[in-house]
């Protein structure tokens, strides 16, 4: 049986400023967290280290990208704050 490919939408929370969050998309969540914590991403380097607050796995890449885009909207941020 073929192993499914997962696409992750994740929310990171800064360990030094717990009011700071970052929403992203990846196929390899462990490597992506290492990238964020090593300072490779200019959007997150200022508030490192990060921890994964929430990660949601999708088997449909487009649905994952659509959900990431939604979470970055005002209503999506409100949803994440209340539910995730």
PDB file of N, CA, C and O in Angstrom, chain B, residues numbered from 101:
ATOM      1  N   UNK B 101       0.837  -1.192   0.000  1.00  0.00           N
ATOM      2  CA  UNK B 101       0.000   0.000   0.000  1.00  0.00           C
ATOM      3  C   UNK B 101       0.879   1.251   0.000  1.00  0.00           C
ATOM      4  O   UNK B 101       1.876   1.331   0.717  1.00  0.00           O
ATOM      5  N   UNK B 102       0.491   2.200  -0.803  1.00  0.00           N
ATOM      6  CA  UNK B 102       1.261   3.435  -0.934  1.00  0.00           C
ATOM      7  C   UNK B 102       1.076   4.325   0.292  1.00  0.00           C
ATOM      8  O   UNK B 102      -0.043   4.511   0.770  1.00  0.00           O
ATOM      9  N   UNK B 103       2.170   4.866   0.790  1.00  0.00           N
ATOM     10  CA  UNK B 103       2.135   5.775   1.931  1.00  0.00           C
ATOM     11  C   UNK B 103       1.606   7.128   1.462  1.00  0.00           C
ATOM     12  O   UNK B 103       2.120   7.675   0.487  1.00  0.00           O
ATOM     13  N   UNK B 104       0.593   7.680   2.130  1.00  0.00           N
ATOM     14  CA  UNK B 104       0.045   8.967   1.685  1.00  0.00           C
ATOM     15  C   UNK B 104       1.023  10.113   1.953  1.00  0.00           C
ATOM     16  O   UNK B 104       1.816  10.068   2.893  1.00  0.00           O
ATOM     17  N   UNK B 105       0.947  11.121   1.118  1.00  0.00           N
ATOM     18  CA  UNK B 105       1.707  12.349   1.336  1.00  0.00           C
ATOM     19  C   UNK B 105       0.834  13.286   2.152  1.00  0.00           C
ATOM     20  O   UNK B 105      -0.344  13.482   1.854  1.00  0.00           O
ATOM     21  N   UNK B 106       1.432  13.857   3.182  1.00  0.00           N
ATOM     22  CA  UNK B 106       0.699  14.810   4.010  1.00  0.00           C
ATOM     23  C   UNK B 106       1.240  16.212   3.788  1.00  0.00           C
ATOM     24  O   UNK B 106       2.439  16.416   3.598  1.00  0.00           O
ATOM     25  N   UNK B 107       0.332  17.161   3.817  1.00  0.00           N
ATOM     26  CA  UNK B 107       0.641  18.585   3.705  1.00  0.00           C
ATOM     27  C   UNK B 107       0.152  19.219   5.001  1.00  0.00           C
ATOM     28  O   UNK B 107      -1.000  19.043   5.398  1.00  0.00           O
ATOM     29  N   UNK B 108       1.038  19.955   5.649  1.00  0.00           N
ATOM     30  CA  UNK B 108       0.739  20.486   6.974  1.00  0.00           C
ATOM     31  C   UNK B 108       0.529  21.986   6.949  1.00  0.00           C
ATOM     32  O   UNK B 108       1.291  22.729   6.330  1.00  0.00           O
ATOM     33  N   UNK B 109      -0.514  22.413   7.632  1.00  0.00           N
ATOM     34  CA  UNK B 109      -0.705  23.814   7.969  1.00  0.00           C
ATOM     35  C   UNK B 109      -0.410  23.881   9.454  1.00  0.00           C
ATOM     36  O   UNK B 109      -0.961  23.115  10.245  1.00  0.00           O
ATOM     37  N   UNK B 110       0.470  24.808   9.827  1.00  0.00           N
ATOM     38  CA  UNK B 110       0.907  24.834  11.219  1.00  0.00           C
ATOM     39  C   UNK B 110       0.867  26.242  11.782  1.00  0.00           C
ATOM     40  O   UNK B 110       0.950  27.233  11.057  1.00  0.00           O
ATOM     41  N   UNK B 111       0.738  26.294  13.094  1.00  0.00           N
ATOM     42  CA  UNK B 111       0.808  27.555  13.817  1.00  0.00           C
ATOM     43  C   UNK B 111       1.951  27.420  14.810  1.00  0.00           C
ATOM     44  O   UNK B 111       1.971  26.518  15.648  1.00  0.00           O
ATOM     45  N   UNK B 112       2.901  28.338  14.693  1.00  0.00           N
ATOM     46  CA  UNK B 112       4.008  28.379  15.638  1.00  0.00           C
ATOM     47  C   UNK B 112       3.746  29.458  16.671  1.00  0.00           C
ATOM     48  O   UNK B 112       3.095  30.466  16.393  1.00  0.00           O
ATOM     49  N   UNK B 113       4.266  29.227  17.866  1.00  0.00           N
ATOM     50  CA  UNK B 113       4.201  30.228  18.926  1.00  0.00           C
ATOM     51  C   UNK B 113       5.625  30.484  19.405  1.00  0.00           C
ATOM     52  O   UNK B 113       6.383  29.551  19.671  1.00  0.00           O
ATOM     53  N   UNK B 114       5.973  31.756  19.508  1.00  0.00           N
ATOM     54  CA  UNK B 114       7.304  32.121  19.971  1.00  0.00           C
ATOM     55  C   UNK B 114       7.457  31.742  21.441  1.00  0.00           C
ATOM     56  O   UNK B 114       6.551  31.960  22.245  1.00  0.00           O
ATOM     57  N   UNK B 115       8.606  31.175  21.781  1.00  0.00           N
ATOM     58  CA  UNK B 115       8.876  30.837  23.187  1.00  0.00           C
ATOM     59  C   UNK B 115       9.310  32.055  23.989  1.00  0.00           C
ATOM     60  O   UNK B 115       9.170  32.066  25.212  1.00  0.00           O
ATOM     61  N   UNK B 116       9.837  33.088  23.319  1.00  0.00           N
ATOM     62  CA  UNK B 116      10.284  34.273  24.049  1.00  0.00           C
ATOM     63  C   UNK B 116       9.213  35.362  24.122  1.00  0.00           C
ATOM     64  O   UNK B 116       9.253  36.212  25.011  1.00  0.00           O
ATOM     65  N   UNK B 117       8.272  35.340  23.203  1.00  0.00           N
ATOM     66  CA  UNK B 117       7.157  36.288  23.199  1.00  0.00           C
ATOM     67  C   UNK B 117       5.909  35.498  22.836  1.00  0.00           C
ATOM     68  O   UNK B 117       5.570  35.368  21.660  1.00  0.00           O
ATOM     69  N   UNK B 118       5.231  34.976  23.840  1.00  0.00           N
ATOM     70  CA  UNK B 118       4.118  34.045  23.610  1.00  0.00           C
ATOM     71  C   UNK B 118       2.911  34.691  22.932  1.00  0.00           C
ATOM     72  O   UNK B 118       1.954  33.995  22.591  1.00  0.00           O
ATOM     73  N   UNK B 119       2.940  36.008  22.733  1.00  0.00           N
ATOM     74  CA  UNK B 119       1.881  36.680  21.979  1.00  0.00           C
ATOM     75  C   UNK B 119       2.154  36.663  20.474  1.00  0.00           C
ATOM     76  O   UNK B 119       1.326  37.129  19.691  1.00  0.00           O
ATOM     77  N   UNK B 120       3.314  36.128  20.063  1.00  0.00           N
ATOM     78  CA  UNK B 120       3.697  36.078  18.651  1.00  0.00           C
ATOM     79  C   UNK B 120       3.419  34.697  18.066  1.00  0.00           C
ATOM     80  O   UNK B 120       3.799  33.671  18.632  1.00  0.00           O
ATOM     81  N   UNK B 121       2.744  34.701  16.915  1.00  0.00           N
ATOM     82  CA  UNK B 121       2.397  33.466  16.223  1.00  0.00           C
ATOM     83  C   UNK B 121       2.807  33.580  14.759  1.00  0.00           C
ATOM     84  O   UNK B 121       2.942  34.677  14.218  1.00  0.00           O
ATOM     85  N   UNK B 122       2.999  32.442  14.141  1.00  0.00           N
ATOM     86  CA  UNK B 122       3.304  32.386  12.710  1.00  0.00           C
ATOM     87  C   UNK B 122       2.526  31.225  12.116  1.00  0.00           C
ATOM     88  O   UNK B 122       2.488  30.137  12.690  1.00  0.00           O
ATOM     89  N   UNK B 123       1.904  31.457  10.963  1.00  0.00           N
ATOM     90  CA  UNK B 123       1.129  30.432  10.262  1.00  0.00           C
ATOM     91  C   UNK B 123       1.883  30.060   8.997  1.00  0.00           C
ATOM     92  O   UNK B 123       2.329  30.933   8.254  1.00  0.00           O
ATOM     93  N   UNK B 124       2.025  28.756   8.751  1.00  0.00           N
ATOM     94  CA  UNK B 124       2.750  28.318   7.568  1.00  0.00           C
ATOM     95  C   UNK B 124       2.238  27.009   7.004  1.00  0.00           C
ATOM     96  O   UNK B 124       1.312  26.392   7.532  1.00  0.00           O
ATOM     97  N   UNK B 125       2.871  26.607   5.914  1.00  0.00           N
ATOM     98  CA  UNK B 125       2.521  25.399   5.170  1.00  0.00           C
ATOM     99  C   UNK B 125       3.812  24.651   4.853  1.00  0.00           C
ATOM    100  O   UNK B 125       4.819  25.274   4.519  1.00  0.00           O
ATOM    101  N   UNK B 126       3.794  23.324   4.953  1.00  0.00           N
ATOM    102  CA  UNK B 126       4.974  22.530   4.640  1.00  0.00           C
ATOM    103  C   UNK B 126       4.594  21.084   4.381  1.00  0.00           C
ATOM    104  O   UNK B 126       3.500  20.641   4.733  1.00  0.00           O
ATOM    105  N   UNK B 127       5.510  20.356   3.763  1.00  0.00           N
ATOM    106  CA  UNK B 127       5.361  18.914   3.622  1.00  0.00           C
ATOM    107  C   UNK B 127       6.205  18.180   4.660  1.00  0.00           C
ATOM    108  O   UNK B 127       6.017  16.981   4.868  1.00  0.00           O
ATOM    109  N   UNK B 128       7.128  18.876   5.313  1.00  0.00           N
ATOM    110  CA  UNK B 128       7.986  18.250   6.320  1.00  0.00           C
ATOM    111  C   UNK B 128       8.049  19.162   7.534  1.00  0.00           C
ATOM    112  O   UNK B 128       8.860  20.086   7.594  1.00  0.00           O
ATOM    113  N   UNK B 129       7.196  18.891   8.484  1.00  0.00           N
ATOM    114  CA  UNK B 129       7.046  19.805   9.617  1.00  0.00           C
ATOM    115  C   UNK B 129       8.272  19.846  10.529  1.00  0.00           C
ATOM    116  O   UNK B 129       8.595  20.896  11.085  1.00  0.00           O
ATOM    117  N   UNK B 130       8.956  18.710  10.685  1.00  0.00           N
ATOM    118  CA  UNK B 130      10.143  18.691  11.546  1.00  0.00           C
ATOM    119  C   UNK B 130      11.252  19.566  10.968  1.00  0.00           C
ATOM    120  O   UNK B 130      11.854  20.367  11.682  1.00  0.00           O
ATOM    121  N   UNK B 131      11.518  19.410   9.673  1.00  0.00           N
ATOM    122  CA  UNK B 131      12.552  20.228   9.032  1.00  0.00           C
ATOM    123  C   UNK B 131      12.175  21.702   9.004  1.00  0.00           C
ATOM    124  O   UNK B 131      13.029  22.575   9.157  1.00  0.00           O
ATOM    125  N   UNK B 132      10.896  21.968   8.807  1.00  0.00           N
ATOM    126  CA  UNK B 132      10.456  23.370   8.746  1.00  0.00           C
ATOM    127  C   UNK B 132      10.642  24.043  10.093  1.00  0.00           C
ATOM    128  O   UNK B 132      11.064  25.198  10.147  1.00  0.00           O
ATOM    129  N   UNK B 133      10.335  23.350  11.185  1.00  0.00           N
ATOM    130  CA  UNK B 133      10.539  23.922  12.516  1.00  0.00           C
ATOM    131  C   UNK B 133      12.028  24.196  12.748  1.00  0.00           C
ATOM    132  O   UNK B 133      12.390  25.229  13.310  1.00  0.00           O
ATOM    133  N   UNK B 134      12.885  23.272  12.318  1.00  0.00           N
ATOM    134  CA  UNK B 134      14.342  23.491  12.438  1.00  0.00           C
ATOM    135  C   UNK B 134      14.760  24.735  11.667  1.00  0.00           C
ATOM    136  O   UNK B 134      15.577  25.518  12.152  1.00  0.00           O
ATOM    137  N   UNK B 135      14.204  24.926  10.461  1.00  0.00           N
ATOM    138  CA  UNK B 135      14.521  26.118   9.668  1.00  0.00           C
ATOM    139  C   UNK B 135      14.113  27.395  10.407  1.00  0.00           C
ATOM    140  O   UNK B 135      14.882  28.355  10.464  1.00  0.00           O
ATOM    141  N   UNK B 136      12.918  27.404  10.964  1.00  0.00           N
ATOM    142  CA  UNK B 136      12.456  28.582  11.704  1.00  0.00           C
ATOM    143  C   UNK B 136      13.362  28.852  12.905  1.00  0.00           C
ATOM    144  O   UNK B 136      13.730  29.998  13.161  1.00  0.00           O
ATOM    145  N   UNK B 137      13.718  27.810  13.630  1.00  0.00           N
ATOM    146  CA  UNK B 137      14.512  27.994  14.847  1.00  0.00           C
ATOM    147  C   UNK B 137      15.983  28.273  14.570  1.00  0.00           C
ATOM    148  O   UNK B 137      16.692  28.745  15.459  1.00  0.00           O
ATOM    149  N   UNK B 138      16.460  27.993  13.360  1.00  0.00           N
ATOM    150  CA  UNK B 138      17.856  28.289  13.023  1.00  0.00           C
ATOM    151  C   UNK B 138      18.001  29.690  12.429  1.00  0.00           C
ATOM    152  O   UNK B 138      19.117  30.147  12.184  1.00  0.00           O
ATOM    153  N   UNK B 139      16.879  30.371  12.199  1.00  0.00           N
ATOM    154  CA  UNK B 139      16.932  31.728  11.664  1.00  0.00           C
ATOM    155  C   UNK B 139      16.939  31.803  10.146  1.00  0.00           C
ATOM    156  O   UNK B 139      17.191  32.873   9.591  1.00  0.00           O
ATOM    157  N   UNK B 140      16.672  30.699   9.459  1.00  0.00           N
ATOM    158  CA  UNK B 140      16.677  30.695   7.984  1.00  0.00           C
ATOM    159  C   UNK B 140      15.521  31.494   7.383  1.00  0.00           C
ATOM    160  O   UNK B 140      15.616  31.964   6.249  1.00  0.00           O
ATOM    161  N   UNK B 141      14.443  31.650   8.130  1.00  0.00           N
ATOM    162  CA  UNK B 141      13.284  32.381   7.627  1.00  0.00           C
ATOM    163  C   UNK B 141      13.297  33.798   8.207  1.00  0.00           C
ATOM    164  O   UNK B 141      13.194  33.965   9.422  1.00  0.00           O
ATOM    165  N   UNK B 142      13.422  34.824   7.348  1.00  0.00           N
ATOM    166  CA  UNK B 142      13.485  36.201   7.867  1.00  0.00           C
ATOM    167  C   UNK B 142      12.208  36.645   8.581  1.00  0.00           C
ATOM    168  O   UNK B 142      12.255  37.557   9.407  1.00  0.00           O
ATOM    169  N   UNK B 143      11.069  36.020   8.279  1.00  0.00           N
ATOM    170  CA  UNK B 143       9.813  36.403   8.920  1.00  0.00           C
ATOM    171  C   UNK B 143       9.720  35.928  10.366  1.00  0.00           C
ATOM    172  O   UNK B 143       8.929  36.461  11.143  1.00  0.00           O
ATOM    173  N   UNK B 144      10.518  34.936  10.730  1.00  0.00           N
ATOM    174  CA  UNK B 144      10.409  34.374  12.074  1.00  0.00           C
ATOM    175  C   UNK B 144      11.694  34.467  12.886  1.00  0.00           C
ATOM    176  O   UNK B 144      11.695  34.131  14.070  1.00  0.00           O
ATOM    177  N   UNK B 145      12.778  34.912  12.280  1.00  0.00           N
ATOM    178  CA  UNK B 145      14.067  34.883  12.979  1.00  0.00           C
ATOM    179  C   UNK B 145      14.099  35.783  14.216  1.00  0.00           C
ATOM    180  O   UNK B 145      14.806  35.480  15.178  1.00  0.00           O
ATOM    181  N   UNK B 146      13.359  36.863  14.205  1.00  0.00           N
ATOM    182  CA  UNK B 146      13.381  37.819  15.323  1.00  0.00           C
ATOM    183  C   UNK B 146      12.796  37.242  16.614  1.00  0.00           C
ATOM    184  O   UNK B 146      13.195  37.645  17.706  1.00  0.00           O
ATOM    185  N   UNK B 147      11.863  36.310  16.498  1.00  0.00           N
ATOM    186  CA  UNK B 147      11.157  35.803  17.678  1.00  0.00           C
ATOM    187  C   UNK B 147      11.463  34.347  17.993  1.00  0.00           C
ATOM    188  O   UNK B 147      10.707  33.704  18.722  1.00  0.00           O
ATOM    189  N   UNK B 148      12.563  33.812  17.456  1.00  0.00           N
ATOM    190  CA  UNK B 148      12.931  32.421  17.735  1.00  0.00           C
ATOM    191  C   UNK B 148      13.414  32.290  19.176  1.00  0.00           C
ATOM    192  O   UNK B 148      13.877  33.281  19.740  1.00  0.00           O
ATOM    193  N   UNK B 149      13.331  31.155  19.777  1.00  0.00           N
ATOM    194  CA  UNK B 149      12.866  29.879  19.237  1.00  0.00           C
ATOM    195  C   UNK B 149      11.335  29.785  19.218  1.00  0.00           C
ATOM    196  O   UNK B 149      10.628  30.503  19.924  1.00  0.00           O
ATOM    197  N   UNK B 150      10.868  28.874  18.384  1.00  0.00           N
ATOM    198  CA  UNK B 150       9.446  28.637  18.186  1.00  0.00           C
ATOM    199  C   UNK B 150       9.077  27.229  18.642  1.00  0.00           C
ATOM    200  O   UNK B 150       9.917  26.331  18.701  1.00  0.00           O
ATOM    201  N   UNK B 151       7.806  27.069  18.961  1.00  0.00           N
ATOM    202  CA  UNK B 151       7.259  25.736  19.230  1.00  0.00           C
ATOM    203  C   UNK B 151       6.024  25.579  18.360  1.00  0.00           C
ATOM    204  O   UNK B 151       5.377  26.561  17.998  1.00  0.00           O
ATOM    205  N   UNK B 152       5.705  24.339  18.030  1.00  0.00           N
ATOM    206  CA  UNK B 152       4.491  24.082  17.255  1.00  0.00           C
ATOM    207  C   UNK B 152       3.319  24.125  18.220  1.00  0.00           C
ATOM    208  O   UNK B 152       3.243  23.335  19.161  1.00  0.00           O
ATOM    209  N   UNK B 153       2.407  25.054  17.977  1.00  0.00           N
ATOM    210  CA  UNK B 153       1.194  25.165  18.782  1.00  0.00           C
ATOM    211  C   UNK B 153       0.116  24.243  18.222  1.00  0.00           C
ATOM    212  O   UNK B 153      -0.555  23.532  18.970  1.00  0.00           O
ATOM    213  N   UNK B 154      -0.044  24.260  16.902  1.00  0.00           N
ATOM    214  CA  UNK B 154      -1.055  23.450  16.217  1.00  0.00           C
ATOM    215  C   UNK B 154      -0.504  23.023  14.864  1.00  0.00           C
ATOM    216  O   UNK B 154       0.157  23.804  14.179  1.00  0.00           O
ATOM    217  N   UNK B 155      -0.780  21.785  14.485  1.00  0.00           N
ATOM    218  CA  UNK B 155      -0.440  21.311  13.142  1.00  0.00           C
ATOM    219  C   UNK B 155      -1.598  20.455  12.649  1.00  0.00           C
ATOM    220  O   UNK B 155      -2.076  19.563  13.350  1.00  0.00           O
ATOM    221  N   UNK B 156      -2.031  20.739  11.445  1.00  0.00           N
ATOM    222  CA  UNK B 156      -3.147  20.010  10.844  1.00  0.00           C
ATOM    223  C   UNK B 156      -2.650  19.392   9.547  1.00  0.00           C
ATOM    224  O   UNK B 156      -2.100  20.086   8.692  1.00  0.00           O
ATOM    225  N   UNK B 157      -2.844  18.090   9.404  1.00  0.00           N
ATOM    226  CA  UNK B 157      -2.376  17.360   8.224  1.00  0.00           C
ATOM    227  C   UNK B 157      -3.512  17.198   7.219  1.00  0.00           C
ATOM    228  O   UNK B 157      -4.634  16.840   7.577  1.00  0.00           O
ATOM    229  N   UNK B 158      -3.202  17.466   5.970  1.00  0.00           N
ATOM    230  CA  UNK B 158      -4.130  17.292   4.856  1.00  0.00           C
ATOM    231  C   UNK B 158      -3.520  16.315   3.866  1.00  0.00           C
ATOM    232  O   UNK B 158      -2.298  16.246   3.739  1.00  0.00           O
ATOM    233  N   UNK B 159      -4.349  15.565   3.169  1.00  0.00           N
ATOM    234  CA  UNK B 159      -3.864  14.745   2.060  1.00  0.00           C
ATOM    235  C   UNK B 159      -4.039  15.472   0.733  1.00  0.00           C
ATOM    236  O   UNK B 159      -3.487  15.045  -0.281  1.00  0.00           O
ATOM    237  N   UNK B 160      -4.793  16.554   0.726  1.00  0.00           N
ATOM    238  CA  UNK B 160      -5.032  17.356  -0.468  1.00  0.00           C
ATOM    239  C   UNK B 160      -4.232  18.656  -0.354  1.00  0.00           C
ATOM    240  O   UNK B 160      -4.505  19.493   0.506  1.00  0.00           O
ATOM    241  N   UNK B 161      -3.238  18.809  -1.238  1.00  0.00           N
ATOM    242  CA  UNK B 161      -2.343  19.974  -1.160  1.00  0.00           C
ATOM    243  C   UNK B 161      -3.104  21.294  -1.296  1.00  0.00           C
ATOM    244  O   UNK B 161      -2.848  22.233  -0.542  1.00  0.00           O
ATOM    245  N   UNK B 162      -4.022  21.373  -2.236  1.00  0.00           N
ATOM    246  CA  UNK B 162      -4.749  22.626  -2.454  1.00  0.00           C
ATOM    247  C   UNK B 162      -5.619  22.993  -1.267  1.00  0.00           C
ATOM    248  O   UNK B 162      -5.732  24.170  -0.923  1.00  0.00           O
ATOM    249  N   UNK B 163      -6.237  22.001  -0.636  1.00  0.00           N
ATOM    250  CA  UNK B 163      -7.051  22.286   0.557  1.00  0.00           C
ATOM    251  C   UNK B 163      -6.178  22.820   1.689  1.00  0.00           C
ATOM    252  O   UNK B 163      -6.591  23.710   2.432  1.00  0.00           O
ATOM    253  N   UNK B 164      -4.976  22.276   1.815  1.00  0.00           N
ATOM    254  CA  UNK B 164      -4.049  22.769   2.839  1.00  0.00           C
ATOM    255  C   UNK B 164      -3.667  24.220   2.554  1.00  0.00           C
ATOM    256  O   UNK B 164      -3.678  25.058   3.457  1.00  0.00           O
ATOM    257  N   UNK B 165      -3.332  24.513   1.305  1.00  0.00           N
ATOM    258  CA  UNK B 165      -2.972  25.889   0.946  1.00  0.00           C
ATOM    259  C   UNK B 165      -4.142  26.846   1.150  1.00  0.00           C
ATOM    260  O   UNK B 165      -3.953  27.973   1.609  1.00  0.00           O
ATOM    261  N   UNK B 166      -5.343  26.401   0.811  1.00  0.00           N
ATOM    262  CA  UNK B 166      -6.532  27.234   1.021  1.00  0.00           C
ATOM    263  C   UNK B 166      -6.766  27.496   2.502  1.00  0.00           C
ATOM    264  O   UNK B 166      -7.131  28.607   2.888  1.00  0.00           O
ATOM    265  N   UNK B 167      -6.557  26.475   3.337  1.00  0.00           N
ATOM    266  CA  UNK B 167      -6.748  26.644   4.777  1.00  0.00           C
ATOM    267  C   UNK B 167      -5.689  27.586   5.352  1.00  0.00           C
ATOM    268  O   UNK B 167      -5.999  28.426   6.197  1.00  0.00           O
ATOM    269  N   UNK B 168      -4.446  27.449   4.897  1.00  0.00           N
ATOM    270  CA  UNK B 168      -3.397  28.372   5.347  1.00  0.00           C
ATOM    271  C   UNK B 168      -3.781  29.808   4.980  1.00  0.00           C
ATOM    272  O   UNK B 168      -3.674  30.710   5.811  1.00  0.00           O
ATOM    273  N   UNK B 169      -4.224  30.018   3.752  1.00  0.00           N
ATOM    274  CA  UNK B 169      -4.628  31.356   3.307  1.00  0.00           C
ATOM    275  C   UNK B 169      -5.767  31.889   4.179  1.00  0.00           C
ATOM    276  O   UNK B 169      -5.760  33.060   4.560  1.00  0.00           O
ATOM    277  N   UNK B 170      -6.748  31.030   4.496  1.00  0.00           N
ATOM    278  CA  UNK B 170      -7.859  31.434   5.358  1.00  0.00           C
ATOM    279  C   UNK B 170      -7.361  31.841   6.746  1.00  0.00           C
ATOM    280  O   UNK B 170      -7.789  32.864   7.280  1.00  0.00           O
ATOM    281  N   UNK B 171      -6.457  31.045   7.336  1.00  0.00           N
ATOM    282  CA  UNK B 171      -5.973  31.363   8.683  1.00  0.00           C
ATOM    283  C   UNK B 171      -5.245  32.706   8.737  1.00  0.00           C
ATOM    284  O   UNK B 171      -5.133  33.309   9.805  1.00  0.00           O
ATOM    285  N   UNK B 172      -4.755  33.172   7.600  1.00  0.00           N
ATOM    286  CA  UNK B 172      -4.044  34.451   7.561  1.00  0.00           C
ATOM    287  C   UNK B 172      -4.980  35.640   7.364  1.00  0.00           C
ATOM    288  O   UNK B 172      -4.528  36.785   7.334  1.00  0.00           O
ATOM    289  N   UNK B 173      -6.288  35.377   7.230  1.00  0.00           N
ATOM    290  CA  UNK B 173      -7.268  36.461   7.136  1.00  0.00           C
ATOM    291  C   UNK B 173      -7.698  36.866   8.542  1.00  0.00           C
ATOM    292  O   UNK B 173      -7.400  36.175   9.517  1.00  0.00           O
ATOM    293  N   UNK B 174      -8.398  37.985   8.636  1.00  0.00           N
ATOM    294  CA  UNK B 174      -8.871  38.450   9.945  1.00  0.00           C
ATOM    295  C   UNK B 174      -9.798  37.420  10.590  1.00  0.00           C
ATOM    296  O   UNK B 174      -9.646  37.116  11.773  1.00  0.00           O
ATOM    297  N   UNK B 175     -10.749  36.882   9.836  1.00  0.00           N
ATOM    298  CA  UNK B 175     -11.665  35.900  10.417  1.00  0.00           C
ATOM    299  C   UNK B 175     -10.940  34.588  10.726  1.00  0.00           C
ATOM    300  O   UNK B 175     -11.273  33.905  11.695  1.00  0.00           O
ATOM    301  N   UNK B 176      -9.961  34.243   9.911  1.00  0.00           N
ATOM    302  CA  UNK B 176      -9.166  33.033  10.164  1.00  0.00           C
ATOM    303  C   UNK B 176      -8.332  33.158  11.431  1.00  0.00           C
ATOM    304  O   UNK B 176      -8.223  32.202  12.198  1.00  0.00           O
ATOM    305  N   UNK B 177      -7.743  34.325  11.655  1.00  0.00           N
ATOM    306  CA  UNK B 177      -6.978  34.544  12.884  1.00  0.00           C
ATOM    307  C   UNK B 177      -7.887  34.462  14.104  1.00  0.00           C
ATOM    308  O   UNK B 177      -7.498  33.914  15.135  1.00  0.00           O
ATOM    309  N   UNK B 178      -9.100  35.006  13.989  1.00  0.00           N
ATOM    310  CA  UNK B 178     -10.059  34.921  15.103  1.00  0.00           C
ATOM    311  C   UNK B 178     -10.437  33.459  15.351  1.00  0.00           C
ATOM    312  O   UNK B 178     -10.514  33.026  16.500  1.00  0.00           O
ATOM    313  N   UNK B 179     -10.670  32.707  14.293  1.00  0.00           N
ATOM    314  CA  UNK B 179     -10.986  31.282  14.422  1.00  0.00           C
ATOM    315  C   UNK B 179      -9.836  30.548  15.110  1.00  0.00           C
ATOM    316  O   UNK B 179     -10.065  29.774  16.039  1.00  0.00           O
ATOM    317  N   UNK B 180      -8.620  30.781  14.667  1.00  0.00           N
ATOM    318  CA  UNK B 180      -7.455  30.096  15.240  1.00  0.00           C
ATOM    319  C   UNK B 180      -7.297  30.442  16.715  1.00  0.00           C
ATOM    320  O   UNK B 180      -7.016  29.565  17.533  1.00  0.00           O
ATOM    321  N   UNK B 181      -7.472  31.690  17.052  1.00  0.00           N
ATOM    322  CA  UNK B 181      -7.320  32.117  18.455  1.00  0.00           C
ATOM    323  C   UNK B 181      -8.357  31.438  19.337  1.00  0.00           C
ATOM    324  O   UNK B 181      -8.057  31.064  20.471  1.00  0.00           O
ATOM    325  N   UNK B 182      -9.560  31.277  18.833  1.00  0.00           N
ATOM    326  CA  UNK B 182     -10.634  30.689  19.632  1.00  0.00           C
ATOM    327  C   UNK B 182     -10.607  29.167  19.632  1.00  0.00           C
ATOM    328  O   UNK B 182     -10.889  28.549  20.659  1.00  0.00           O
ATOM    329  N   UNK B 183     -10.268  28.543  18.486  1.00  0.00           N
ATOM    330  CA  UNK B 183     -10.429  27.100  18.324  1.00  0.00           C
ATOM    331  C   UNK B 183      -9.145  26.293  18.256  1.00  0.00           C
ATOM    332  O   UNK B 183      -9.161  25.095  18.537  1.00  0.00           O
ATOM    333  N   UNK B 184      -8.026  26.922  17.888  1.00  0.00           N
ATOM    334  CA  UNK B 184      -6.803  26.165  17.690  1.00  0.00           C
ATOM    335  C   UNK B 184      -5.771  26.563  18.728  1.00  0.00           C
ATOM    336  O   UNK B 184      -4.660  26.032  18.730  1.00  0.00           O
TER     337      UNK B 184
END
